Amino acid sequence: MRYSFLVCPTCQVQLIEEDGWRCPHCGGCWRDREGIPVFKRDEEHYWGEIPQPEMAELLELAARTFWHRAIEERLYPKERGLWEYITSLSRAEGLLFVPLDQTDWVLDYGAGWGTLSVALAPWVQAVVALDGTWERARFLQLRAMQEGLANVYPLWAGDMLPLPLPSEKFSLAVLNGVLEWVPQSFPKLSPLEAQRRLLQELWRLLRPGGMLYLGIENRYGFPFFLGKTAHGDLPFASVLPRWLSDALSRSLRGEPYRTWTHSLRAYKRLLQSVGFSSVQFYWPYPSYVRPEFLIPLEERAPLEFFLRWVWRGSSLSRRLRFWTVRLAHLGGIWKYLVPTFVILASKEEP
Ligand SMILES: [Zn+2]
């Protein structure tokens, strides 16, 4: 039986497959759509890089032919960046840091186009790939099916907690470019509280010794002081005091500022507050979206090595970049200013 691992979010007892899913204890029922379990409150919600009607056409083509062909025909070369983002399995290279084997379960929370899920699936026992947008969960299902990866389990969920998953099941939980969006799915909670509750839930799902892989912007990353934006926010939104960003966002665009990111210290505090013990920070270069290097930030030598041997160059702009970062590093402040982080947090063995 596929999805035999699902449990009732309230009672934590195993669900019975019966025209959807039913809890034998409380009688709670959840439906399934095209074979994907639905644990979603707001089913109208759509998030995607391309408009919903275009996504529907892409899905239809993928179902009829092959996912890769659909991507090729619909996105290439018009959306070359997105095409590469979807197809490049090397985006999962950062995850090679985490020791995994064929007995391990992975939760990819906010799996999107499924690139990380599909890259990890051959190496582990199972990947539960959760997304809040129906079209993305469906794309992921088609992609995994057509690739012959029967151990990928798409789940349409993301605005309800707890999740219908058993405690201490997973060796790795992946939150890649997702935590900052979580407040949007829980409009009744403060941004920080929404993020804290999700992290707490992931902590519950991890087995002792399990790890959280978190890829996210640094609130005080130097590009954000220069006006660079992320998440469609207003310029300087992350570095200004939150009340001010919120007031500006409300008056200029009529919506609150909720895509919060944090500083190195605040991420550490947040993760420790829900129970994670060891929290390690890396600078993913060029970014967490496509990491080619993961440089540990708490040690001196790896960054020195990176600067000397990877970032060398004779042009003036390269030398300027090299010396700026080197001085910031020697002064001990570079780790607070990197644009994005990869954070590995572990749940302690008892
Ligand atoms: Zn129940």
Residues whose N, C-alpha, C, O or C-beta is under 5 A from the ligand:
A	BS01	ZN	C8 T10 C11 C23 H25 C26 G27 G28
